[in-house]
Amino acid sequence: MNKFLTYGLLLSILMVIAPHADHLPLWVSGLCAGLLLWRTWLTYGDKPLPKRWLLMLVTFAGTAGIIFNYHTMFGREAGVTLLVMLAALKLMELRKPRDAMVLVYLACFIIITNFFYSQSIPTALYLLVSLMVIVTTWVHLQAESIALRPRMRIAAVLLLQALPLTLILFILFPRVQGPLWGLPQDAYANTGLDDRMSPGSLSRLGLSEEVAFRVSYNGKPPRRDQMYWRGPVLWYFDGRTWTPGRTTLTYPPNFTDLGQPIDYVVTLEPHNKTWLFTLDVPDKLTIPAIISSDFQVLNRAPVHARMRYAARSNLSYHANVQESERQLQRALQLPRQFNPRAQQLAAEWRKQIEANPPPQPSSPLPNPPPKGEGAIALPPTGGNLEGGNGRGGNRSLAGIDEALVNTALRYFSKQGFVYTLQPPLLGSNSVDDFLFNAKQGFCEHYASAFVFLMRAANVPARVVTGYLGGELNTVGNYYIVRQSDAHAWAEVWLAGQGWVRVDPTGVIAPGRLESGLSAAVSDSAALPFMERNPPQWMRNLRFNLDTLANQWNQWVLGYDSERQFAFLTRLGMESVTWQKMALNMSAGLGVVIALFSLFMLRHLFVRRPDKVQAAWLRVCSRLTRAGLPRAAHEGAKDYADRVAVARPTLAANIRDLAARYSALRYGSPGDESARQEFLQRVRALKI
């Protein structure tokens, strides 16, 4: 096997498997690296390939290791790992052109698997370069006598010729609503928020710069402290972890007194969960979705691909003012065997407030935003108390609940609590450890402790997770919400008002609501570099790159059936159906292939002019313009003699050109150097 061909195949396999090193088991990466180095050493030293029995032993051992590692041979992770390992092993039995062709096909197939993990512009550009290397190696396999530079030129021409076909297939290939084939569950990555919250779960997300979604507002955007993007609502607490619980109630919520409507468009990154993110509370959505009784917006299937939807939300509202007793009982659940000190503290608060009930609901603390616009919005009169049963019909109970909310917030503000991304570990009584010992935590610690205290004081409450705020991209004029914007807050149910948002983080670190995470934490060194107020030029570069990525997501990765129909309709294709698109695609491919065929076979239809003859005709044309036209019957020598008589200064040059032309045209064609010498003398002739 040719050495240079082997090196080309080694480089091809290395380039396509290198991006997989990040998610392959370490031993598989080491095995592949060892095999590539071993094959390079064998090729360089002209040493014999290893015995087949040894390769079979390594193959069976590697396959067994993959099964042991993943407990299966199916799925994205196990399948890609096996394919990468077999491609590296195939290099060790590279003996014939057939083996080389198999490796070329394997390299092309592994390119596709890289898109399981990333579909970004840098990934696409890198894999395009990899494809260029593979095609250059394939050209070498077909014609080993061609030098490297011509091989690269042929490969580039082949890829350029494929672009029109690729464009037609991209635009006209029918996009169906469901996948053409199913992918294993592990082909979809779980990113971002989970439906479980325990100490440290959100602070880990605070270190991630990955994009959760992007938002474009139609008109003036709301203030940052109004941008609460609702996600999973957590009801049940086992002493350490909050979960939605076993019961899912899906009766429709009831919203009244809606105001401050905001229209916006969300481009949501895939996260393999069903929830969609909207501002509290949505009343319009452009895609089919379910809004649950606790105001979560749920897609009908897990979000496996990038999704774009428009929505309208109302920032001022009353939600479920007459809540069902079943829901209120869910919002009072507590594990009584955990956190006794916190339970005792809440019971003392309630006992003190009941002993001295407020004359009317007290004002919230500290410095709350106007009603319906921020984290805390308790009306001074206690709201509408008419009608209802149980808690909602008791004016004194409503005032006591509001006083308890303010007491808990006052406790957080005066006990020296610290907002940090690196909270200490907590014991089995996590709320007690946080409230009385550590007093350091992230938003999940404050939301969890606040809801626990409220429930222990017999106030219905629940934890809400989602995202807060976002970064304005001034280049693209949209907001970027990252995983580092993940947030947790609380909701309490108050008579006459329904569910009211209460964010205890706003008491400890108001900068988190107003300016973002970097303005709230004291240990900013733990944040990613771009979250620590980098130079403006770096921020502008980041915004430009994100705008480019957003356009790539919208028009390339997001080119779904809806966008396809809209685009083709603008092109004048009315009543677009997949049958029509298939016919148009076939016709377009046929036209492009026919044009390429005519171009490649053009020598059969159009005779190329001889360069030597064309150069002599240019000389004759220049002499004609000088007043010495050539007669139709004159040969080159006779014409040169007549020109020499009329223009003695041209005699030597014109006779030399005529002699060279006659020799090249009618005698032996000569070598390329003689032809180039003639063309050079023609260009140098001055008439």
N, C-alpha and C positions, 0 to 999 in steps of 0.2 A: 504494500500500500504506500502511495506517495506520501512523503513526510509532510509537505505543505498542506495536502488535503487533510491529513490527520490533525495537524495543528489547527486548521480551520474548523474541523468538527469539535475539537476540544474547546476552542473559544466559543463556538455556538452553544454547546451544552452548558458551559460555565455561565454565559450571559443569561440564559433563560432560567437556570435554577438558582442563580445568586439571590434574586429578590425573595425566594422562598426560605432563605436561611433564617429569617426573622421568626418564622412560626414552625419550622421543622424541629423535631427533637434534636437535642445537642449531639447525640451519638450518630444520628443520620447525617447531619451536616459534616461531622468529622469523618464519617465513612466516605461520603461523596468527595470531600476534599482530598482524602488519602488516595482514592481511586484515580482522580484526575491527575494528581502529582505522580502517581505510579505510572500511569499511561504516558505522561510527558517524558518521564525518565526512560522508559522502554523505547519510545520513539527516537529520542535524542541519541541513545547509545546503540540503536539497531539491535536491541535484545529481543529474544523470542517472547511471545505472549504467554501468560500463565496457562497451565493445564485446565481443561474443561472441568475436570472433577473439582478443582479448587474453586472455580467460579460458581459451580452448582452449590458447593458447600456454603459460600458466602451468600448466595441468593436465598437459599432456604433459611439460613440463620437470620438474615436481614428481614425476610418476610415474617418469621416467627417473632422477631423483636417488634415489628409494627403491630402484629396482632396483640402481643402482650401489652404494648403501649396504649393502643386505642380500643382494645377489646372487640374489634370488628375489622373487616376488610372493606367495608362499604362506608360511604360518606365522603365529604370533601377532604377532611384532614387525612384520613387513612389513605384514600385514593391518590391524592396528590403526593403524599410521602412515598408511596409505593412506586408511582410513576417516575419521580425524581431519582430514586435509588436504582431502578432498572435502567434508566437512561445512562447513568454513570457506569453501571456494570456492562452495558452494551459496548462501551468504548474498549473494554478489555478483550473483546472477541472480534475486533475490527480487522477483518482479513480480506474481504472481497467488496467490490462496488455495491453489491446488494446490501451488505451490512452498513455501508456509508449512507445509502438511500434511506434505510430504516431510521438511522440516526437523524437525518434531515427531517423526516416526517415527525419523529418524536419531538425534536426541538420546536417545530411549528405548533404541535399540539400543546406542549408545555407553555408556550406563549399565552395561549388562551386561559390556562389555569391561573395565571398571574392576575387576571381581571376578577377572579373570585374574591380577591383581597383588596384591590385598589383599582379605581377607574379614573384616577386623576390625570391631569395633563402631563406632569412629569413621568408618570408610569407609562402613558401612551407613547411619549417621545422616546423613552428608553427602549421600549419593546419594538418600536419602529427601527431603531438602530440595530437591535438584535436581529430583526428580520432581514435587514440589509446584509449583515454578516452571514446569516444562514443562506440567503440567495446567492451571495458571492461564492460561498463554499459549494453550493449546488452547481453553479456554472463551472467551477474548477473540476467538479466530478464529471461533467459532460465533456469538457475540453481542457485537458491538463496542459496543453501547449500554450494556452493564452496566458500572458503575463498578468500580474496582480492588478495593475491600474486598468487595463481593458476589461478585466473581469468585473471590477467594481463599477465601471461605466455601464456594462451590460446589465448588471443587477439593478442599478439605479433606473435605467430605461425600462426594465420590466416592471418595477414598482410604480413608476410614473404612468405606464400604460394601464396599470390596474386601477388607477384612481378614478377614471370615468365610470368603470363598471362598479366600483365600490360606492360611488356617489349615487348611482341609479338604484342600487340595491338598498342603500340606506334610506333614500327618500321614498321609494315605491314599494319596498317589501312590506306586505300587510302586517300591521301591528295588531295582534289579537289581544283581547282583554285579559285572558289567562296565559300562563306560560305554555310554550309548545311541548315542554316535557317537565317533569317534576325534578327538583333538586332535593338532596337530603337536607334534613333540618339543620345540620351543622354548617351548611353553606351560607347561612344567614347569621351574621354576628350580632350578639346582644351588646348594645352600647347604651351609655347614658343611664337614665334613671331606672331603678328596679321598683317592684311593688313591695319591697321590704326595706325597712329603715332601722338601722341599729347604730350605736355610737361609732362614728368614723366613716360611715358609708358615703355620706355626702362630702365630707372633707377630702376624701380621696378624689372625688370628681372635681373638687376645686383646684386640683393640680393639672387638670387636662385642658388643653387648648383646642380640642376637637370641636367642630361645629355641630350643634344640635339642630338648629334651623335658622333660616333667614326670614326677615319680615320687612315688607314694604307697606308703608301706611299711605292711604289715600287721603291726603290732606295733612293737617298738623298732627304730629304724633303726640301721645300723652306724655306726661312727665315720667321720668324714670321710676319714681316710687309708685306709679300706677301700673307698671308693666309686670303684673303677676300672671305668669303663664301656668295655668292649672294642669296638673298631671294626676298621678295616682292619689287617691284619698285613702288614708289608713285609719282603721277603726279599732283593731284589736291589739292588745299589748300583753306580752307574756312575761314581762319583767325586764326584758332587754330589747326585744325586736317588735316593731310595729308592722302589722300586715292588714290587708283589706278584710280579712276574716272569711268565714265560710259562706256566709249568706250574701247574695248579691241581689239587691232590690233595684228594679229597673222601671218603677213607675215614674211618670214624667214629673220633673220638678215644677214648682210654681214660682214665677218671678213677677213681682209687681213694682210699681213706681220706677220703671226703667227710665234712665236718662243718660246723657253724655255718650251718645253712640260713636263708635270708632270703627271705621272700615279699614281692612288691611288684607294682605296676601301673605301666606306662609309657605315657604319651601322647606319641607321637613325632610331631614336625612333619615335613611332607614335605620330602625333601631330594634326590629324584630319583636315589637310589642304592639298592642292594639290601640293604645291611647294616642290621641291627637292633642295638640297644644293650642289653646285659645286663651284670650284675656277673659277674666271674670267680668260679666257672664255673657256667653254667646247667645244670640237669638237668630242668626242666619249662618248657613254654611253651604258651600257650593257642591259638596260631595255627600253621598249617602253616609250617614253616621248616626250613632245612638248617643243620646245624652242621658246619663243615668240619674238616679234620684239624688246622688251627691254631686251632681253637676260635672261629672267627668264626661268628656267627649271621646267616644270610642269608635274606632273604625271596625268594619265588619270582619276584617281579617288582619293578621299581623302585618305591620308595615315593613315589607321586605325590599321595597324599592323607593327611590326618592319620590315624594308626593308633594303636589302643589294644590293649595285650596285657598279660596277667598272666604272671609268671615266678617261678621259684624258683631261687636260686643258692646255692652252697656256698662260703663264704669260705676254708675249709680243705680242701686237696685235694693229691693227687699226679696229675700230668697226663702221659700217655704216657711212663711210666717206661722202657718198652722201646721206644724210638723206632726207626723204620726207618733203615737206613743212608742211604737216599736222602734222607730229610728232613735228617739230620745233615749230609750233604754240601751240601745247599742252604744250610744255616745257616753254612757256612764260606766261601761265595763272596766273593771280593774282586777288585776291579780292581787288579792288581799294579803297574800303571804310575802309579798316583796315590798321594799321601800317603806318600812313602818314610820320612819321619821318624817318623810314627806307627807304621808297620810295624816299623821298627827298634826303637822303644821297647818295643813289645809283645814282640818277639823277645828283647830283653834281659831283660824281666821273666821270661819263661818259662825262659830259660837259667839265671837266678839261682835261681829256685824249684826247678827240676829238680836243680840242683847241691846245694841244701840243702832237700830235700823236707820238708814239715811232717809231724810224727809222726801227726797226725790233722787232719781238716779244721779250719781256723781259724775263729774267731768273726768274724762280719761286722762291718762298720764303717760308720757310727758308730751306736750305740744302736738296734739294729734292733728292730722290734716282735716279739711272740711269733710262733712258727712258724705260717705259714699266714694271718697276719692283716695283714701289711703288705708293704712293698716288697721286703724281703729276708728270707728265711726259710731259713737253711741249718742243718740239724740237726747237732749236734756230732759225731755218730758217722759222718756221711757217708751215712746212710740204708741201705736194703736193697740190698746189692750182690750178692745171690745171682742166679745165672743170667744170661742175656743174653750177647751177643757184642760184640766191638769195644770201644767206649769204656765201655759199661755194666758190663763184667766186670773192670775194672781199678781196684783200690782206690787205688793210688798216684796214678793219673791223676785220679780223683775228687777227691782232696785237693789236687792241683796246680791243678785248674780252680777250686776254691773259693778257693784262695789268690790266684789271678790276679784273680778278681772283687774280692776285698778290696783288692788292690794298686791296681787301677784306681780304686776308690772313694776310697782313701787319697790317690791322686794328685790327684783333683779337690778334695779337702778341704784340701790343703796348698799348692796352687799359686796361690792368689789368684784363683780364678775368680769371676765376677760374673753374677748372674741378672738379665737385663734384657729389656724389650720392644723396645728399639731397638738391636739388635746391629749392629756394623759389617759392611760388605760383605766377603765372603770371595772368595779367588781360586779358580783351578781346583783346587788342592790344598786343598779347603775344610777337611778335618779337620786338616791340619797348621797352616793359618792359625789355626784356632780354638784348638788345643791349645797352640801355642807362641808365638803373636803376640797375637791379639785377647783371648782368655780372657774373652770376654763373649758371652753367648748366652741363648737361650730354651730351653725343654725339648727342642725338636727338635735343637738343637745338641748337648746333653749325651747324649741317647739315641743319636744318630747316631755321635758320637765314641766312646761306650762300646762300642757293638756293633762298630764297626770295630776297636777295640783288642782286643776279645775274639776276633774272627775272626782277626785277625793273630797272636794268641797261640794259635791252634788250639783255641779254645773255641766250640762251636756257640752262636750267638746270633742274635736277630732283633729288629726294631723293631715295637712295637705302638703304634698310635694310637687315640685315643678321647677320653674326657672324665674329669675327676677332680673329685669332690666335687659341689657344688651348693649353692644358697642355700635355706634353710628359709623358706618362706612361712608365717609364724605365723598368718595369718588363715585360709588354706585348709588348713593342716596338710599340706603337700606340699612337695617340693623342686623348685626350678627349676634346671635345668642349661642354661646359656647357652653360646653359641659361645666366649665368653671363658674357659670352663672346658676348652677343648680342650687335650689333653695328649699327650705321647709318652713312652714308657718302653721298657725293654728286657726281654727274656726270654732266659735262658741255660739250656742243657740240662746238667744235672749227673747223673752216674751215681747211680742209686738214688733219685733224687728226681724226675726228669723235668724239665719246663720250670718254671723258677722266675722269678718276677717280680723284677727289679732296677730300681729307679728312681733313677738318679744325681741327679736333681733334688733328692731328699730329702737328699743330702749338701750341696749348694750352698745350697739355700733350703728348709729344713724347714718354714717357714711356709706354703709352697705346698701342702703335703700337709695341714697341720693347720688352716689358717685361710682359704686361698684366695689368689688372685693378688695382691690389694692388700697382703697381709702379706708378700709374697715379693720384690716388685720395689722397687728404690730410687727409680726414676723414676716414681712413681705419678701424676704429672701427665699422663702419656701415656694413662692409663686413662680410660674414659668416666666422666662425672661421678658416676653412681650407683654406680660401683665404688670410689669414693674415700671411703668412710665418710661418707655424707651425713647430715644431721640425721634423728633418729628419725621425726619426723612425715612426712618425705618418703619414708622407707622404708615406713612404714605405708600411706601413700597409694599407693605403688607396689604393695604387696602386695594392697591392696583392688582396685585396677584389674586386677591380674593374676588374682586370684580370679574377678572378673567375666568377664574374657576366657576363663578356663579353663572356666567354666560355659557360656559362649557356644560354645566349641569342642566341648564334650561333647554339648550338647543341641540345638544348631542345626546347626553345621557337621559335627558327628560323628553326625548322625542317619542312620545307614546302615541296611542291611537287617536286621542283627542287632538293633540298638536298636529298629527299627520293629516287628519281630515281638515283641520282649519287651514293648514298651509296649502294643501291641494285645492281647496275651495278658492283661496285667494289667487291661485294660478289659473282659475277658470274651469276646473274640473268639477262640474255640478253632479249631485247625486252620487257621491263617492261610495263605492262598495269594495269589498276585498276582491271580488271577481274582476271588477274594472281595474283595480290597482295591479292585480296579477297580470292582466293582459297588457297594460301599459308598461309594466316592468319588463315583460318578455319582449315587447316591441322595442323598448329603449335598448335593452341588451343586444337585440338583433341588429339595430342600427349601428351601435358602437362597434360591434364585432365586424360588421360589413365594412365600415369606414377603415378600421385597422387593417382588414384584409386587403382592401384596395391600396392602402398606403404601402403595405409590405410587398405587394405584387405590382407596384407601379412601374417597374422596369419592363413589364410585359406590354404595357400600353403606351408609355412615354419613353422615347429614346433620349438618353442623356447626351447633351452635346459634348464633343471632345474638347477638353480644356485647351489643348494645343491649337486646334482649329479656331476656337473662340478667341484666343489671344491674337492669332494672325488676322482674323476679321476685324478686331478692334484697331490693329495697326492700319489696315486698309481704310477703315472708317475715318481715322484721324488724318490720313493723307488726302482723303476725298475732301474733308473740310478745309484742307490746305491748298486745294485747287489741283490735285493730282489724282483724279478718280481712276480706279482700276476697271479695265474693260472686261466684259464677261468672258472673252475667249483667252485672256492672259493668264498664264501660269505664274507661279510665285517668282521664278528666276527672271522671266521676261519683264514682269512688272517692276522688279527691283532694278533691272538694268535701265529701264526708262526713267524711273525716279532718280537714279544716280546721275543720269545726264542732266535732268532738269534741276536737281538740287545736289550739287557736288558735295556739299557739307554732310549730306546723309548717306553718301555712297557706301562707305565702309560698313556702317551699322546696318543699313537696309539689306545689303547683299549678304551679310553675315546672318541676319535673321531669316532671310529667304532660304539660305542653304540649310540652316538648322531646322526650319519648318518642314522643308521637303524631306529631310532625312527622317525626322520623327513621324511625319504623316504618311509617307509612301515607302520608306525603306524599313530598316529594322527599327522596332519601337524604342530600342535603347533602354537604358536603366532610368530609374526615377531621378537620379541626380542630373542627367542630361535634360530631362523634361523641366525640372525646377530651374536649371540654368537658363533655358529658353524663356520661361515665364518671367524670370527676374530681369533679363535683358529687354523684354517687351516693356516692363514697367519703367525701366530706366531710360527708354528711348525718348528723346526730346525732338519734337517736330516744330 
